[in-house]
Amino acid sequence: MSTATPPPHAPRPPTIAIASGKGGTGKTTLAVNLARACGAPVQLLDCDVEAPNAHLFMHGVACATTVFSVPVPVIDNARCDGCGACARGCAFHALAMVGPAPLVFAELCHSCGGCVQLCPQQAISETPQRRGEIETQQAGLVTLTLGRLDIGVAMAPPLIHAVKAGARRDLPTIIDAPPGTSCPVLAALRGADGVALVTEPTPFGLHDLRLAVAMTRTLGLPFGVVINRADSGDDRARTYCREEAIPILLELPDDRRIAEAYARGALIYDALPEYRAAFDTLWARLRALARAAQHD
């Protein structure tokens, strides 16, 4: 994928992340409809690499698929003298001295290359190991790039970084982040110009919204809140946002027709035209949030 940059002095297209403190709040629903609302070329990065599903709604044409691999150490037993320097120096315990030569636990390896540098006998080299794949699709004006982590692979951040690294710099970017507040979410959010935190008006929704707000503030990112199924619960989320001076960017009602469109794999923007103005307004507000952050 091209990584062309905007012309000198041109405003940089915004990068907007869609996140949530918990799963099931409607994060992907918001991300795909927001991409549709742009009305101009935009890229959508599905960084929920353990369960990507944006493609179920965009219905794009596959353009390219590449294998994602990371370097892991390989021990040359003929050169290794069993000194253990590599195992002692590995902060992630991916090497352990078991018998005369170190044992490699590839699943724990962070591919830092430290063991290669530490080995006095130059007995360690690196070989690529598959961890997943990156797929690009084109759906109208939306370029969708999704990462798909292989089953059994423990670490998502390296693949998330790879998905983001391939993004074009001359197009607006929407990132569909993983749910929660763990390392994969941090990997997806870093570098964003603005964040929309999606929540629901329930006690569980508010609990996890608090965690997501704390995480986003720690990263120093401007953000606002989207309340999904806004008329189905209580006012706790609204009260919390008001007390914390957090802007509510959009409230979507608990509309059965939205659930039916979702079940069909249809976009709200297309299936229910009366909601188009809401998503258009949300996109304008997020762009304004990002522009303000870029000028700070």
C-alpha positions as CSV (number, residue, x, y, z in Angstrom):
1,M,0.0,0.0,0.0
2,S,1.2,3.5,-0.8
3,T,2.4,5.7,2.0
4,A,2.3,8.9,0.0
5,T,2.4,12.1,2.2
6,P,0.3,15.2,1.7
7,P,1.9,18.2,-0.2
8,P,3.9,20.6,1.9
9,H,1.8,22.9,4.1
10,A,-1.4,20.9,3.4
11,P,-3.4,19.9,6.5
12,R,-2.7,16.3,7.4
13,P,-5.8,14.1,7.0
14,P,-7.1,13.1,10.4
15,T,-6.7,9.7,12.0
16,I,-9.8,8.8,14.1
17,A,-9.9,5.8,16.4
18,I,-13.1,4.1,17.5
19,A,-12.7,2.3,20.8
20,S,-14.8,1.0,23.7
21,G,-14.1,-0.3,27.2
22,K,-16.0,-3.5,26.5
23,G,-17.1,-5.6,23.6
24,G,-20.6,-5.5,22.2
25,T,-21.2,-1.7,22.5
26,G,-21.4,-1.2,18.7
27,K,-17.9,0.0,18.0
28,T,-17.5,-1.7,14.6
29,T,-21.0,-0.6,13.7
30,L,-20.0,3.0,14.3
31,A,-16.7,2.6,12.5
32,V,-18.1,1.1,9.2
33,N,-20.9,3.6,9.1
34,L,-18.6,6.5,9.8
35,A,-16.4,5.4,6.9
36,R,-19.4,5.3,4.7
37,A,-20.4,8.8,5.8
38,C,-17.1,10.3,4.7
39,G,-18.3,10.7,1.1
40,A,-14.7,10.8,-0.1
41,P,-11.8,8.4,-0.3
42,V,-11.0,7.1,3.2
43,Q,-9.2,4.1,4.7
44,L,-10.7,1.9,7.4
45,L,-8.2,-0.1,9.4
46,D,-9.7,-3.1,11.3
47,C,-7.2,-3.5,14.1
48,D,-9.4,-5.9,16.1
49,V,-7.0,-8.5,14.7
50,E,-8.3,-11.4,16.9
51,A,-11.8,-11.0,15.6
52,P,-11.9,-8.7,12.5
53,N,-15.4,-8.2,11.2
54,A,-15.6,-4.9,9.4
55,H,-15.5,-6.8,6.1
56,L,-18.8,-8.3,6.9
57,F,-20.4,-4.9,6.4
58,M,-18.2,-3.3,3.7
59,H,-18.6,-6.1,1.2
60,G,-15.4,-5.0,-0.6
61,V,-13.5,-6.6,-3.4
62,A,-10.2,-8.2,-2.3
63,C,-7.2,-6.5,-3.6
64,A,-4.2,-8.1,-1.8
65,T,-3.4,-10.5,1.0
66,T,0.1,-10.7,2.5
67,V,1.5,-13.0,5.2
68,F,2.6,-11.3,8.4
69,S,5.7,-12.8,10.0
70,V,8.0,-11.9,12.8
71,P,11.7,-12.9,13.3
72,V,12.3,-15.5,16.1
73,P,15.6,-16.9,17.2
74,V,17.1,-20.2,16.0
75,I,20.0,-21.8,17.9
76,D,23.0,-23.3,16.2
77,N,23.8,-26.1,18.6
78,A,27.2,-26.6,16.9
79,R,28.3,-23.1,17.9
80,C,26.4,-22.8,21.2
81,D,28.6,-23.4,24.3
82,G,25.6,-23.2,26.7
83,C,26.8,-20.0,28.5
84,G,23.1,-18.9,29.0
85,A,23.7,-15.2,28.2
86,C,20.7,-15.2,25.9
87,A,18.4,-16.6,28.4
88,R,19.6,-14.3,31.2
89,G,19.2,-11.3,28.9
90,C,15.7,-12.0,27.6
91,A,13.2,-9.9,29.5
92,F,10.3,-11.9,28.1
93,H,11.6,-15.4,29.1
94,A,11.4,-16.6,25.5
95,L,14.7,-18.5,26.0
96,A,15.5,-20.9,28.9
97,M,18.5,-23.0,29.6
98,V,17.3,-26.6,29.5
99,G,20.2,-29.0,29.1
100,P,23.3,-28.0,27.2
101,A,21.6,-25.4,24.9
102,P,18.8,-22.9,25.3
103,L,15.2,-23.8,24.5
104,V,13.2,-21.2,22.4
105,F,9.6,-20.4,23.3
106,A,8.6,-18.7,20.1
107,E,5.2,-17.7,21.4
108,L,6.8,-15.5,24.0
109,C,9.4,-13.8,21.7
110,H,8.9,-10.1,21.1
111,S,11.4,-10.1,18.2
112,C,13.7,-7.5,19.8
113,G,16.9,-9.2,18.5
114,G,18.6,-8.8,21.8
115,C,19.6,-12.5,22.1
116,V,21.4,-12.3,18.7
117,Q,23.4,-9.3,20.0
118,L,24.2,-10.9,23.4
119,C,25.4,-14.3,22.1
120,P,29.2,-14.3,22.4
121,Q,29.5,-17.3,20.1
122,Q,27.3,-15.9,17.4
123,A,25.2,-19.0,17.7
124,I,21.8,-17.3,17.3
125,S,20.2,-16.2,14.1
126,E,16.6,-15.3,13.3
127,T,14.0,-16.9,11.0
128,P,10.6,-15.5,10.0
129,Q,7.6,-17.2,11.7
130,R,4.1,-16.6,10.4
131,R,1.7,-14.9,12.9
132,G,-1.2,-13.9,10.6
133,E,-2.1,-12.0,7.5
134,I,-3.1,-8.6,6.3
135,E,-5.8,-8.2,3.7
136,T,-6.8,-5.2,1.7
137,Q,-10.3,-4.7,0.2
138,Q,-11.9,-1.9,-1.8
139,A,-15.5,-1.0,-1.1
140,G,-16.5,2.0,-3.1
141,L,-14.6,5.0,-1.7
142,V,-13.5,3.0,1.4
143,T,-10.1,1.1,1.4
144,L,-10.4,-1.5,4.1
145,T,-7.3,-3.1,5.6
146,L,-7.7,-5.8,8.2
147,G,-5.3,-7.8,10.2
148,R,-6.2,-11.5,10.9
149,L,-4.1,-13.1,13.7
150,D,-3.5,-16.8,13.3
151,I,-5.3,-19.1,15.8
152,G,-3.2,-19.7,18.8
153,V,-1.0,-16.7,18.4
154,A,-0.8,-14.8,21.7
155,M,0.4,-11.3,20.8
156,A,-1.7,-9.0,18.8
157,P,0.2,-5.7,18.9
158,P,2.9,-6.6,16.3
159,L,0.2,-7.3,13.7
160,I,-1.7,-4.1,14.7
161,H,1.5,-2.1,14.2
162,A,1.9,-3.7,10.8
163,V,-1.7,-2.8,9.7
164,K,-1.2,0.8,10.7
165,A,2.3,1.0,9.1
166,G,0.9,0.2,5.7
167,A,-1.7,3.0,5.8
168,R,-1.6,5.9,3.4
169,R,-0.8,9.3,4.9
170,D,-2.7,11.3,2.3
171,L,-6.2,9.9,3.2
172,P,-8.3,10.2,6.3
173,T,-8.1,7.1,8.5
174,I,-10.6,5.4,10.7
175,I,-9.2,2.8,13.1
176,D,-11.6,0.1,14.5
177,A,-9.7,-0.7,17.7
178,P,-10.0,-3.9,19.7
179,P,-12.4,-3.7,22.7
180,G,-11.1,-3.2,26.3
181,T,-8.1,-1.3,27.6
182,S,-5.2,-3.8,27.2
183,C,-2.0,-3.7,25.1
184,P,-3.7,-4.3,21.7
185,V,-6.0,-1.2,22.3
186,L,-3.0,0.9,23.2
187,A,-1.2,-0.2,20.0
188,A,-4.3,0.7,18.0
189,L,-4.9,4.2,19.6
190,R,-1.3,5.5,19.6
191,G,-0.9,8.2,17.0
192,A,-4.6,9.0,16.6
193,D,-5.7,12.6,16.4
194,G,-9.0,11.9,18.1
195,V,-11.0,9.0,19.7
196,A,-14.6,8.2,19.9
197,L,-15.4,6.0,22.9
198,V,-18.5,3.9,22.4
199,T,-20.6,3.0,25.4
200,E,-24.1,1.9,26.4
201,P,-26.3,3.3,29.2
202,T,-25.9,0.4,31.6
203,P,-23.9,-0.1,34.8
204,F,-21.4,-2.4,33.0
205,G,-21.1,0.1,30.2
206,L,-20.3,2.9,32.6
207,H,-17.8,0.8,34.5
208,D,-15.8,0.1,31.3
209,L,-16.3,3.6,30.0
210,R,-14.5,4.9,33.1
211,L,-11.5,2.6,32.3
212,A,-11.5,3.6,28.6
213,V,-11.5,7.3,29.6
214,A,-8.6,6.8,32.0
215,M,-6.7,5.0,29.3
216,T,-7.3,7.7,26.7
217,R,-6.4,10.5,29.0
218,T,-3.2,8.7,29.9
219,L,-2.3,8.6,26.2
220,G,-3.1,12.3,26.0
221,L,-5.6,11.9,23.1
222,P,-8.7,14.2,22.6
223,F,-11.9,12.2,22.8
224,G,-15.6,12.2,23.0
225,V,-18.3,9.6,23.8
226,V,-20.9,8.0,21.6
227,I,-23.8,6.4,23.5
228,N,-25.4,3.5,21.7
229,R,-28.9,2.2,22.5
230,A,-29.2,5.5,24.4
231,D,-32.8,5.1,25.4
232,S,-32.6,1.6,26.6
233,G,-30.9,2.1,30.0
234,D,-30.4,4.9,32.6
235,D,-28.7,8.3,32.7
236,R,-25.5,7.2,34.4
237,A,-23.3,7.6,31.3
238,R,-24.7,11.1,30.5
239,T,-24.2,12.2,34.1
240,Y,-20.7,10.9,34.2
241,C,-19.8,12.7,30.9
242,R,-21.3,15.9,32.2
243,E,-19.4,15.7,35.5
244,E,-16.2,14.9,33.7
245,A,-16.7,17.6,31.0
246,I,-16.6,14.9,28.3
247,P,-18.4,15.8,25.1
248,I,-21.2,13.5,23.9
249,L,-20.7,13.3,20.2
250,L,-23.7,11.2,19.3
251,E,-26.6,9.3,20.8
252,L,-28.1,6.4,18.8
253,P,-31.5,5.0,19.9
254,D,-32.4,1.4,20.6
255,D,-34.0,0.9,17.2
256,R,-34.9,-2.6,16.2
257,R,-34.4,-1.7,12.6
258,I,-30.7,-1.0,13.3
259,A,-30.4,-4.5,14.8
260,E,-32.1,-6.0,11.8
261,A,-29.8,-4.2,9.4
262,Y,-26.8,-5.3,11.4
263,A,-28.0,-8.9,11.3
264,R,-28.2,-8.7,7.5
265,G,-24.7,-7.2,7.3
266,A,-26.1,-3.9,6.0
267,L,-24.9,-0.5,6.8
268,I,-27.2,1.8,8.8
269,Y,-26.2,4.7,6.5
270,D,-27.7,2.8,3.5
271,A,-30.5,0.8,5.1
272,L,-31.9,3.7,7.2
273,P,-31.4,7.0,5.4
274,E,-32.9,9.0,8.3
275,Y,-29.7,8.3,10.3
276,R,-27.4,9.7,7.7
277,A,-27.4,13.2,9.2
278,A,-26.4,11.8,12.5
279,F,-23.3,10.1,11.1
280,D,-22.5,13.1,8.9
281,T,-22.6,15.3,12.0
282,L,-20.5,12.8,14.0
283,W,-17.8,12.7,11.2
284,A,-17.7,16.6,11.2
285,R,-17.4,16.7,15.0
286,L,-14.5,14.1,15.0
287,R,-12.7,16.0,12.2
288,A,-13.0,19.2,14.3
289,L,-11.7,17.4,17.3
290,A,-8.7,16.1,15.3
291,R,-8.0,19.5,13.8
292,A,-8.0,21.2,17.2
293,A,-5.5,18.5,18.4
294,Q,-3.2,19.0,15.4
295,H,-3.1,22.7,16.1
296,D,-2.2,22.4,19.8
